[in-house]
């Protein structure tokens, strides 16, 4: 992905103030967690995680294991962000500590001729693993400690010389961290979540917008990893991650523009609204004139913006004495002044 595309998208993202909204960091983190666990089979949604994390409300129809997977990953991310803020060196102990949090309630214990180990404790594996039946085998467990030590040293050297203003290099480093860790495959389980977490930790450390792998991109994500591992060329994986990051940034920019007026600028709405080039308030007033009994939900859908954005627009129209509600919510109607 060309650097100017990524640079311009991030500049636009920050120009709009998307990452400076109230609770942006919290809800963006919840989204990262939800998609990361979804890659591993969780069916818990972002809304369900919000209720689980903030209110302690369990999601109906979801297994305890799924919900514990999400709660554990939240704890791991909170610790990882602490490490990022103090610019902690990447080390085997740090990675094992984070892994123990990721797998705290869903990890397993193993007994081998070389000894016992537990993924719930962050222990490195003492057995060999494959990527499913007929799949490729990861490196021998006997090589893992030395490879992991070299990986940490390489990451720290790269972190020390990185220029945070060079976005292309910064994201490349974070993608290298993901690819390197998942290729070593240090643990019996949780390697994917750990690789994505370490990638995000580096991004958090240098105040970059964290990238996330959406659950709907899982197939393409796994294929890019497999292709890079089979050829020994990380370019396939990194190309996917760059393209995915740009797609996600553009999507969030578009959604933000659809849900806010942006100081009277025309919204990027589809259909007739886009053809007319109308401002948000003009669209809303026109729709209300056509149907004074229209509900808020129907108004939001017809205007092509979110329910929350409609509420803000209606409040502003009332404040500016352009709109009034006559009668109750049910059975009443709107009057354009």
Protein Blocks (a to p, Z undefined) as FASTA:
>chain_A
ZZklmmmmmmmmmmnommmcghklmmmmmmmmmmmmmmnopabdfklmmmmmmnopaceh
iafklmmmmmmmmmmmmmmmmmmmnopacdfklmmmmmmmmmmmmcccdddfkbccdfkl
opacfbdcdebehiacdddfklmmmmmmmmmmmmmmmmmmpcfklmmlmmmmmmmmmmmm
mmnomafghklmmmmmmmmmmmmmnopacddddfklmmmmmmmmmmmmmnopaklmmmmm
mmmmmmmmmmmmmmmmmmpgnloiacddehjllmnopafklmmmmmmmmmmmbcfklmmm
mnopafklmmmmmmmmmmnopaccedjfbhpacddZZ
